[in-house]
Amino acid sequence: MPAAARTLSTAEERRETVLQAAGRVFAARGLHGTPTMEIARAAGISQAYLFRLFPTKAELFIALVQRCNERIHSTFVEVAAAAKASGEDVLPAMGRAYIGLLADRELLLVQLHAFAACDDGPVRAEMRRSFARLVELVERETGADAERVREFFAHGMLLNVLAAMWAEDSDAHWAQVLLGPQEIEC
């Protein structure tokens, strides 16, 4: 019986595998607490190959953060278009979509770890770039004034913290006060 043909992955396919594995590992431990060996093991590759794909751990983390930020941005773009097409108010539609994104624990934790890692200059630059892009998108698509946009993002940040604590699973008074209605309407 002939040996099965071995299928080799392209570097781009390997990068994708690494990003998926890195998402799980970075979500659990953050940039500074994650050993690259753990990411390589989770991706099924050697640490040396990991560094061929991503020369530094920070570059890998930033690539993952960019992916997460792009997911939020593209979701907002899609929701804005759908809301406008149906005559719905765009800002609450974006808020509901964001609440839906928070159900993805990996996305939430990578986002929170990215904020925590902003002492690293390139991470800070990526987070600022991405936040600026989101603010511009929300302003453009909703026509909301600066105060309403600020309230929208402030509420979203509160929801990040509450989602990280699984506050929605608590019937404690503090959780109910802070959760309020499950919709971002500023």
N, CA, C and O of each residue as an XYZ file, in Angstrom:
744
protein
N       0.853     -1.176      0.000
C       0.000      0.000      0.000
C       0.898      1.238      0.000
O       1.761      1.374      0.867
N       0.703      2.141     -0.963
C       1.558      3.328     -1.032
C       1.270      4.270      0.139
O       0.156      4.327      0.660
N       2.307      5.001      0.529
C       2.162      5.980      1.613
C       1.256      7.114      1.136
O       1.272      7.500     -0.033
N       0.479      7.627      2.064
C      -0.410      8.744      1.739
C       0.428      9.970      1.394
O       1.451     10.245      2.021
N      -0.021     10.678      0.407
C       0.686     11.893      0.010
C       0.569     12.927      1.122
O      -0.508     13.147      1.675
N       1.673     13.543      1.432
C       1.696     14.546      2.480
C       1.366     15.905      1.858
O       1.966     16.309      0.862
N       0.415     16.589      2.457
C       0.031     17.900      1.979
C       0.721     18.949      2.837
O       0.570     18.962      4.059
N       1.473     19.821      2.194
C       2.174     20.868      2.907
C       1.325     22.133      2.939
O       0.623     22.459      1.983
N       1.408     22.817      4.039
C       0.680     24.069      4.183
C       1.529     25.217      3.670
O       2.756     25.201      3.765
N       0.855     26.199      3.132
C       1.571     27.407      2.731
C       1.870     28.230      3.976
O       1.275     28.014      5.031
N       2.785     29.161      3.847
C       3.106     30.040      4.970
C       1.860     30.805      5.423
O       1.661     31.033      6.616
N       1.032     31.197      4.461
C      -0.182     31.943      4.812
C      -1.155     31.061      5.592
O      -1.788     31.527      6.539
N      -1.280     29.795      5.205
C      -2.133     28.870      5.962
C      -1.576     28.653      7.362
O      -2.333     28.572      8.330
N      -0.269     28.560      7.469
C       0.360     28.407      8.788
C       0.157     29.659      9.630
O      -0.092     29.567     10.832
N       0.261     30.814      9.013
C       0.021     32.063      9.755
C      -1.402     32.065     10.319
O      -1.631     32.472     11.458
N      -2.344     31.606      9.507
C      -3.735     31.530      9.958
C      -3.867     30.577     11.134
O      -4.536     30.894     12.118
N      -3.240     29.419     11.043
C      -3.266     28.449     12.145
C      -2.662     29.053     13.404
O      -3.193     28.882     14.501
N      -1.551     29.757     13.238
C      -0.889     30.390     14.385
C      -1.789     31.453     15.002
O      -1.908     31.528     16.225
N      -2.425     32.276     14.168
C      -3.307     33.317     14.693
C      -4.482     32.720     15.467
O      -4.876     33.246     16.508
N      -5.032     31.633     14.962
C      -6.130     30.982     15.678
C      -5.659     30.446     17.024
O      -6.330     30.633     18.039
N      -4.511     29.785     17.034
C      -3.961     29.261     18.286
C      -3.581     30.398     19.225
O      -3.842     30.332     20.426
N      -2.969     31.432     18.679
C      -2.545     32.563     19.493
C      -3.743     33.257     20.138
O      -3.647     33.740     21.266
N      -4.856     33.307     19.435
C      -6.053     33.908     20.005
C      -6.454     33.220     21.293
O      -6.747     33.878     22.292
N      -6.468     31.917     21.271
C      -6.833     31.152     22.478
C      -5.830     31.386     23.602
O      -6.218     31.594     24.752
N      -4.549     31.353     23.274
C      -3.513     31.450     24.297
C      -3.396     32.880     24.828
O      -3.351     33.082     26.041
N      -3.347     33.862     23.946
C      -3.264     35.249     24.397
C      -4.520     35.652     25.185
O      -4.422     36.423     26.140
N      -5.681     35.148     24.804
C      -6.903     35.473     25.534
C      -6.798     35.021     26.979
O      -7.303     35.688     27.881
N      -6.148     33.898     27.199
C      -6.020     33.367     28.549
C      -4.939     34.073     29.359
O      -5.073     34.207     30.575
N      -3.861     34.532     28.700
C      -2.702     34.998     29.470
C      -2.168     36.371     29.093
O      -1.311     36.899     29.802
N      -2.633     36.960     28.023
C      -2.166     38.283     27.639
C      -0.806     38.262     26.968
O      -0.163     37.216     26.866
N      -0.377     39.426     26.513
C       0.890     39.555     25.804
C       2.065     39.164     26.688
O       2.886     38.332     26.303
N       2.146     39.754     27.855
C       3.328     39.569     28.684
C       3.348     38.224     29.408
O       4.419     37.757     29.794
N       2.205     37.599     29.597
C       2.156     36.335     30.318
C       2.138     35.100     29.444
O       2.040     33.985     29.956
N       2.230     35.273     28.144
C       2.136     34.142     27.218
C       3.515     33.768     26.678
O       4.150     34.576     26.001
N       3.980     32.566     26.964
C       5.240     32.118     26.360
C       5.023     31.733     24.888
O       4.014     31.117     24.543
N       5.968     32.098     24.041
C       5.844     31.762     22.622
C       5.842     30.249     22.414
O       5.233     29.760     21.463
N       6.503     29.516     23.277
C       6.509     28.056     23.154
C       5.091     27.495     23.270
O       4.738     26.530     22.592
N       4.290     28.105     24.131
C       2.905     27.665     24.304
C       2.085     27.914     23.034
O       1.249     27.094     22.654
N       2.332     29.043     22.390
C       1.625     29.342     21.135
C       2.056     28.353     20.053
O       1.217     27.817     19.328
N       3.358     28.112     19.944
C       3.868     27.168     18.935
C       3.263     25.788     19.161
O       2.827     25.136     18.212
N       3.236     25.345     20.403
C       2.670     24.028     20.724
C       1.187     23.979     20.333
O       0.728     23.006     19.736
N       0.447     25.036     20.675
C      -0.985     25.079     20.356
C      -1.225     25.085     18.842
O      -2.242     24.577     18.369
N      -0.290     25.658     18.092
C      -0.411     25.718     16.631
C       0.158     24.478     15.945
O      -0.021     24.294     14.741
N       0.838     23.637     16.705
C       1.416     22.417     16.122
C       2.646     22.673     15.281
O       2.906     21.955     14.315
N       3.408     23.698     15.644
C       4.635     24.014     14.910
C       5.775     24.220     15.899
O       5.557     24.297     17.108
N       6.966     24.305     15.382
C       8.118     24.566     16.248
C       8.172     26.055     16.594
O       7.624     26.899     15.885
N       8.843     26.347     17.695
C       9.014     27.745     18.073
C       9.832     28.492     17.014
O       9.583     29.666     16.740
N      10.808     27.797     16.426
C      11.627     28.430     15.377
C      10.748     28.824     14.184
O      10.914     29.907     13.623
N       9.817     27.948     13.799
C       8.939     28.278     12.673
C       7.982     29.407     13.044
O       7.660     30.249     12.205
N       7.530     29.430     14.288
C       6.683     30.529     14.757
C       7.392     31.860     14.515
O       6.783     32.818     14.039
N       8.689     31.911     14.849
C       9.441     33.158     14.675
C       9.776     33.451     13.214
O      10.096     34.591     12.876
N       9.710     32.458     12.355
C       9.838     32.735     10.918
C       8.579     33.400     10.398
O       8.635     34.261      9.519
N       7.433     32.992     10.951
C       6.158     33.572     10.529
C       5.920     34.944     11.150
O       5.427     35.858     10.489
N       6.272     35.075     12.417
C       6.101     36.309     13.172
C       7.405     36.544     13.928
O       7.643     35.889     14.943
N       8.255     37.460     13.465
C       9.592     37.626     14.046
C       9.641     37.912     15.552
O      10.628     37.586     16.212
N       8.570     38.525     16.099
C       8.542     38.763     17.543
C       7.166     38.410     18.093
O       6.177     38.372     17.362
N       7.126     38.156     19.384
C       5.844     37.887     20.037
C       4.925     39.102     19.913
O       3.720     38.956     19.711
N       5.494     40.294     20.033
C       4.684     41.514     19.913
C       4.059     41.629     18.528
O       2.904     42.036     18.403
N       4.820     41.270     17.472
C       4.259     41.325     16.118
C       3.093     40.354     15.964
O       2.097     40.671     15.315
N       3.218     39.180     16.557
C       2.126     38.208     16.529
C       0.917     38.757     17.275
O      -0.210     38.672     16.786
N       1.148     39.318     18.451
C       0.059     39.877     19.243
C      -0.635     41.002     18.473
O      -1.863     41.068     18.439
N       0.146     41.880     17.861
C      -0.431     42.993     17.104
C      -1.235     42.475     15.913
O      -2.298     43.020     15.614
N      -0.756     41.440     15.229
C      -1.519     40.856     14.111
C      -2.862     40.325     14.615
O      -3.884     40.476     13.946
N      -2.857     39.707     15.788
C      -4.092     39.197     16.374
C      -5.018     40.352     16.767
O      -6.222     40.301     16.513
N      -4.461     41.374     17.378
C      -5.247     42.547     17.772
C      -5.855     43.216     16.538
O      -7.019     43.617     16.557
N      -5.071     43.334     15.471
C      -5.595     43.916     14.232
C      -6.775     43.101     13.720
O      -7.775     43.659     13.268
N      -6.655     41.793     13.792
C      -7.753     40.925     13.341
C      -9.002     41.155     14.183
O     -10.100     41.273     13.638
N      -8.851     41.219     15.488
C     -10.002     41.455     16.363
C     -10.620     42.821     16.103
O     -11.841     42.949     16.010
N      -9.778     43.836     15.985
C     -10.276     45.182     15.727
C     -10.974     45.276     14.373
O     -11.979     45.972     14.233
N     -10.442     44.578     13.388
C     -11.070     44.569     12.066
C     -12.435     43.884     12.119
O     -13.363     44.286     11.418
N     -12.552     42.865     12.940
C     -13.841     42.182     13.071
C     -14.895     43.137     13.640
O     -16.034     43.156     13.172
N     -14.523     43.915     14.629
C     -15.453     44.888     15.205
C     -15.819     45.934     14.151
O     -16.993     46.259     13.970
N     -14.819     46.451     13.468
C     -15.051     47.477     12.443
C     -15.957     46.951     11.331
O     -16.933     47.606     10.964
N     -15.642     45.789     10.801
C     -16.445     45.267      9.690
C     -17.869     44.946     10.140
O     -18.811     45.097      9.362
N     -18.033     44.506     11.386
C     -19.386     44.271     11.908
C     -20.163     45.577     11.942
O     -21.327     45.619     11.542
N     -19.527     46.647     12.418
C     -20.194     47.946     12.467
C     -20.546     48.442     11.064
O     -21.622     49.005     10.864
N     -19.661     48.241     10.100
C     -19.935     48.654      8.716
C     -21.171     47.915      8.194
O     -22.077     48.530      7.631
N     -21.200     46.599      8.385
C     -22.335     45.792      7.898
C     -23.635     46.194      8.577
O     -24.664     46.336      7.916
N     -23.595     46.377      9.885
C     -24.793     46.728     10.639
C     -25.296     48.114     10.242
O     -26.502     48.328     10.117
N     -24.378     49.045     10.045
C     -24.781     50.397      9.633
C     -25.500     50.352      8.289
O     -26.536     50.994      8.113
N     -24.955     49.600      7.353
C     -25.583     49.507      6.032
C     -26.974     48.875      6.135
O     -27.925     49.346      5.511
N     -27.080     47.813      6.922
C     -28.378     47.141      7.076
C     -29.386     48.048      7.778
O     -30.552     48.099      7.388
N     -28.943     48.758      8.803
C     -29.848     49.653      9.535
C     -30.341     50.772      8.622
O     -31.531     51.087      8.605
N     -29.432     51.364      7.870
C     -29.829     52.436      6.947
C     -30.814     51.921      5.901
O     -31.788     52.595      5.566
N     -30.553     50.729      5.393
C     -31.431     50.150      4.367
C     -32.835     49.898      4.902
O     -33.813     49.991      4.160
N     -32.934     49.580      6.189
C     -34.248     49.289      6.768
C     -34.874     50.497      7.456
O     -35.981     50.405      7.986
N     -34.165     51.639      7.450
C     -34.692     52.839      8.083
C     -34.525     52.854      9.592
O     -35.122     53.688     10.273
N     -33.725     51.948     10.119
C     -33.492     51.850     11.562
C     -32.409     52.852     11.984
O     -31.546     53.217     11.186
N     -32.466     53.286     13.239
C     -31.426     54.154     13.786
C     -30.129     53.349     13.893
O     -30.116     52.262     14.470
N     -29.053     53.879     13.342
C     -27.796     53.143     13.217
C     -27.096     52.918     14.555
O     -26.576     51.829     14.796
N     -27.074     53.919     15.423
C     -26.311     53.801     16.667
C     -26.793     52.648     17.558
O     -25.967     51.853     18.007
N     -28.089     52.529     17.827
C     -28.536     51.376     18.623
C     -28.268     50.038     17.920
O     -27.995     49.034     18.579
N     -28.345     50.026     16.594
C     -28.057     48.793     15.856
C     -26.599     48.393     16.053
O     -26.297     47.215     16.244
N     -25.694     49.373     16.007
C     -24.281     49.094     16.272
C     -24.092     48.601     17.699
O     -23.309     47.683     17.945
N     -24.794     49.197     18.621
C     -24.699     48.778     20.020
C     -25.125     47.336     20.216
O     -24.456     46.572     20.912
N     -26.236     46.968     19.603
C     -26.696     45.574     19.708
C     -25.689     44.620     19.079
O     -25.443     43.531     19.597
N     -25.111     45.039     17.956
C     -24.102     44.197     17.300
C     -22.881     44.029     18.196
O     -22.300     42.946     18.262
N     -22.494     45.096     18.884
C     -21.346     45.007     19.774
C     -21.632     44.053     20.937
O     -20.771     43.265     21.328
N     -22.831     44.130     21.477
C     -23.211     43.193     22.541
C     -23.103     41.757     22.023
O     -22.665     40.864     22.748
N     -23.499     41.540     20.780
C     -23.345     40.215     20.181
C     -21.886     39.799     20.081
O     -21.555     38.640     20.328
N     -21.010     40.734     19.720
C     -19.578     40.420     19.640
C     -19.010     40.039     21.006
O     -18.114     39.200     21.097
N     -19.533     40.654     22.063
C     -19.021     40.363     23.403
C     -19.286     38.924     23.828
O     -18.668     38.434     24.774
N     -20.182     38.254     23.151
C     -20.424     36.839     23.451
C     -19.226     35.978     23.069
O     -19.085     34.857     23.557
N     -18.364     36.497     22.199
C     -17.143     35.782     21.821
C     -16.088     36.106     22.871
O     -15.429     37.144     22.806
N     -15.938     35.213     23.828
C     -15.043     35.442     24.972
C     -13.606     35.692     24.520
O     -12.911     36.526     25.100
N     -13.161     34.988     23.504
C     -11.794     35.179     23.015
C     -11.602     36.600     22.486
O     -10.606     37.250     22.806
N     -12.526     37.074     21.698
C     -12.456     38.439     21.180
C     -12.424     39.443     22.330
O     -11.606     40.363     22.334
N     -13.306     39.266     23.292
C     -13.375     40.163     24.440
C     -12.055     40.185     25.197
O     -11.528     41.258     25.492
N     -11.517     39.013     25.513
C     -10.303     38.959     26.326
C      -9.083     39.472     25.572
O      -8.227     40.131     26.163
N      -8.990     39.182     24.289
C      -7.870     39.732     23.505
C      -7.963     41.246     23.501
O      -6.949     41.930     23.639
N      -9.160     41.772     23.345
C      -9.347     43.222     23.350
C      -8.912     43.804     24.698
O      -8.194     44.803     24.730
N      -9.330     43.201     25.794
C      -8.956     43.715     27.114
C      -7.450     43.603     27.347
O      -6.836     44.511     27.906
N      -6.860     42.491     26.919
C      -5.403     42.345     27.051
C      -4.671     43.382     26.188
O      -3.604     43.863     26.570
N      -5.234     43.721     25.044
C      -4.600     44.734     24.198
C      -4.602     46.088     24.892
O      -3.609     46.814     24.838
N      -5.710     46.434     25.545
C      -5.729     47.689     26.300
C      -4.681     47.647     27.412
O      -3.969     48.625     27.643
N      -4.595     46.511     28.094
C      -3.636     46.377     29.197
C      -2.192     46.428     28.702
O      -1.300     46.823     29.452
N      -1.952     46.037     27.462
C      -0.590     46.001     26.917
C      -0.189     47.310     26.239
O       0.834     47.361     25.556
N      -0.972     48.357     26.417
C      -0.673     49.620     25.751
C       0.570     50.312     26.299
O       0.925     51.392     25.828
N       1.240     49.713     27.285
C       2.540     50.241     27.686
C       3.587     49.931     26.617
O       4.651     50.550     26.587
N       3.283     48.977     25.746
C       4.133     48.644     24.606
C       3.760     49.595     23.464
O       2.611     49.615     23.024
N       4.724     50.378     22.986
C       4.456     51.408     21.979
C       3.720     50.936     20.740
O       2.723     51.552     20.363
N       4.169     49.862     20.083
C       3.454     49.399     18.887
C       2.031     48.907     19.179
O       1.139     49.092     18.352
N       1.810     48.290     20.330
C       0.449     47.867     20.692
C      -0.402     49.118     20.897
O      -1.528     49.199     20.405
N       0.139     50.083     21.621
C      -0.587     51.337     21.852
C      -0.936     52.011     20.521
O      -2.053     52.497     20.340
N       0.018     52.037     19.599
C      -0.230     52.659     18.293
C      -1.354     51.943     17.553
O      -2.208     52.593     16.950
N      -1.363     50.619     17.590
C      -2.431     49.862     16.922
C      -3.779     50.132     17.567
O      -4.772     50.329     16.868
N      -3.824     50.144     18.887
C      -5.097     50.375     19.564
C      -5.605     51.791     19.296
O      -6.805     51.988     19.100
N      -4.719     52.764     19.285
C      -5.129     54.137     18.976
C      -5.633     54.234     17.540
O      -6.660     54.863     17.285
N      -4.918     53.616     16.600
C      -5.321     53.631     15.189
C      -6.704     53.018     15.031
O      -7.576     53.566     14.359
N      -6.877     51.880     15.661
C      -8.142     51.168     15.523
C      -9.288     51.911     16.196
O     -10.395     51.959     15.659
N      -9.032     52.493     17.372
C     -10.074     53.251     18.059
C     -10.452     54.473     17.235
O     -11.635     54.786     17.097
N      -9.457     55.168     16.684
C      -9.724     56.342     15.842
C     -10.595     55.948     14.657
O     -11.535     56.659     14.302
N     -10.280     54.824     14.057
C     -11.032     54.332     12.898
C     -12.480     54.026     13.281
O     -13.403     54.335     12.527
N     -12.677     53.415     14.459
C     -14.033     53.118     14.919
C     -14.809     54.395     15.219
O     -15.977     54.514     14.848
N     -14.168     55.346     15.886
C     -14.842     56.607     16.201
C     -15.251     57.313     14.910
O     -16.377     57.799     14.800
N     -14.352     57.373     13.942
C     -14.671     58.000     12.659
C     -15.847     57.287     11.987
O     -16.733     57.935     11.430
N     -15.852     55.972     12.040
C     -16.940     55.200     11.440
C     -18.265     55.507     12.125
O     -19.266     55.760     11.455
N     -18.277     55.487     13.437
C     -19.513     55.747     14.181
C     -20.004     57.169     13.915
O     -21.200     57.376     13.709
N     -19.108     58.144     13.916
C     -19.510     59.525     13.612
C     -20.112     59.627     12.212
O     -21.180     60.209     12.022
N     -19.411     59.055     11.243
C     -19.844     59.157      9.849
C     -21.178     58.439      9.619
O     -22.078     58.987      8.982
N     -21.300     57.230     10.130
C     -22.492     56.417      9.836
C     -23.715     56.814     10.642
O     -24.844     56.583     10.208
N     -23.505     57.418     11.826
C     -24.652     57.755     12.674
C     -25.006     59.228     12.639
O     -26.148     59.600     12.909
N     -24.023     60.083     12.303
C     -24.258     61.518     12.369
C     -24.362     62.024     13.802
O     -24.760     63.167     14.026
N     -24.012     61.193     14.763
C     -24.102     61.568     16.176
C     -23.064     62.632     16.513
O     -21.977     62.673     15.936
N     -23.432     63.500     17.472
C     -22.484     64.516     17.911
C     -21.446     63.878     18.845
O     -21.562     62.714     19.227
N     -20.436     64.667     19.197
C     -19.321     64.156     19.998
C     -19.786     63.579     21.332
O     -19.272     62.551     21.769
N     -20.745     64.221     21.978
C     -21.216     63.731     23.277
C     -21.877     62.352     23.148
O     -21.635     61.457     23.958
N     -22.703     62.201     22.129
C     -23.378     60.904     21.926
C     -22.380     59.803     21.571
O     -22.515     58.669     22.031
N     -21.392     60.131     20.766
C     -20.352     59.155     20.404
C     -19.557     58.773     21.641
O     -19.253     57.598     21.847
N     -19.218     59.759     22.466
C     -18.482     59.490     23.705
C     -19.299     58.571     24.624
O     -18.752     57.629     25.197
N     -20.583     58.833     24.765
C     -21.455     57.995     25.602
C     -21.546     56.578     25.042
O     -21.550     55.606     25.797
N     -21.618     56.467     23.725
C     -21.677     55.157     23.079
C     -20.435     54.330     23.423
O     -20.543     53.168     23.816
N     -19.250     54.942     23.271
C     -18.011     54.210     23.559
C     -17.830     53.969     25.055
O     -17.315     52.924     25.453
N     -18.243     54.914     25.880
C     -18.146     54.718     27.333
C     -19.029     53.549     27.768
O     -18.619     52.727     28.587
N     -20.222     53.479     27.225
C     -21.129     52.372     27.543
C     -20.536     51.051     27.044
O     -20.615     50.029     27.725
N     -19.951     51.085     25.866
C     -19.311     49.879     25.337
C     -18.177     49.399     26.222
O     -18.023     48.196     26.432
N     -17.375     50.329     26.748
C     -16.281     49.943     27.640
C     -16.822     49.361     28.940
O     -16.263     48.397     29.464
N     -17.901     49.934     29.465
C     -18.535     49.371     30.653
C     -19.010     47.950     30.367
O     -18.845     47.055     31.195
N     -19.596     47.752     29.200
C     -20.064     46.411     28.843
C     -18.900     45.428     28.728
O     -19.049     44.253     29.061
N     -17.725     45.907     28.251
C     -16.538     45.042     28.216
C     -16.215     44.524     29.612
O     -16.003     43.328     29.809
N     -16.182     45.437     30.575
C     -15.838     45.058     31.943
C     -16.886     44.103     32.503
O     -16.543     43.090     33.112
N     -18.150     44.420     32.301
C     -19.221     43.562     32.819
C     -19.194     42.180     32.166
O     -19.406     41.170     32.836
N     -18.933     42.137     30.860
C     -18.852     40.849     30.170
C     -17.655     40.048     30.673
O     -17.748     38.830     30.827
N     -16.536     40.716     30.931
C     -15.355     40.018     31.442
C     -15.643     39.365     32.785
O     -15.100     38.303     33.091
N     -16.502     40.000     33.595
C     -16.862     39.456     34.919
C     -18.080     38.531     34.854
O     -18.539     38.048     35.889
N     -18.602     38.281     33.671
C     -19.831     37.504     33.507
C     -20.949     38.067     34.382
O     -21.700     37.316     35.005
N     -21.051     39.398     34.424
C     -22.053     40.052     35.260
C     -23.470     39.649     34.867
O     -24.371     39.643     35.707
N     -23.671     39.311     33.591
C     -25.022     38.925     33.152
C     -25.502     37.647     33.844
O     -26.699     37.356     33.852
N     -24.566     36.881     34.426
C     -24.931     35.666     35.152
C     -25.203     35.928     36.628
O     -25.489     34.999     37.383
N     -25.113     37.179     37.036
C     -25.294     37.534     38.443
C     -26.635     38.211     38.641
O     -27.061     39.025     37.822
N     -27.302     37.865     39.746
C     -28.529     38.581     40.071
C     -28.269     39.601     41.180
O     -29.204     40.139     41.772
N     -26.976     39.864     41.456
C     -26.612     40.850     42.464
C     -27.077     42.241     42.025
O     -27.129     42.555     40.836
N     -27.408     43.052     43.010
C     -27.919     44.399     42.738
C     -26.950     45.200     41.873
O     -27.368     45.821     40.895
N     -25.667     45.196     42.219
C     -24.684     45.986     41.461
C     -24.698     45.600     39.989
O     -24.612     46.462     39.114
N     -24.806     44.291     39.713
C     -24.790     43.834     38.320
C     -26.031     44.317     37.581
O     -25.948     44.761     36.435
N     -27.170     44.231     38.235
C     -28.409     44.654     37.594
C     -28.415     46.165     37.343
O     -28.903     46.624     36.310
N     -27.871     46.936     38.293
C     -27.798     48.390     38.115
C     -26.909     48.727     36.928
O     -27.272     49.551     36.088
N     -25.738     48.088     36.856
C     -24.792     48.424     35.790
C     -25.182     47.851     34.438
O     -24.923     48.471     33.407
N     -25.797     46.687     34.429
C     -26.210     46.109     33.148
C     -27.348     46.903     32.534
O     -27.344     47.164     31.331
N     -28.312     47.287     33.339
C     -29.444     48.056     32.819
C     -30.043     47.355     31.613
O     -29.927     46.136     31.488
N     -30.676     48.096     30.731
C     -31.190     47.480     29.511
C     -30.030     47.008     28.637
O     -29.018     47.699     28.515
N     -30.174     45.870     28.051
C     -29.097     45.286     27.232
C     -29.091     45.862     25.831
O     -29.194     45.139     24.840
N     -28.970     47.155     25.770
C     -28.871     47.820     24.475
C     -28.112     49.116     24.685
O     -28.327     49.825     25.668
N     -27.231     49.416     23.760
C     -26.500     50.672     23.847
C     -27.296     51.709     23.066
O     -27.307     51.706     21.835
N     -27.951     52.581     23.792
C     -28.719     53.672     23.160
C     -28.290     54.964     23.829
O     -28.759     55.295     24.918
N     -27.427     55.669     23.194
C     -26.964     56.944     23.760
C     -27.537     58.092     22.971
O     -27.268     59.252     23.285
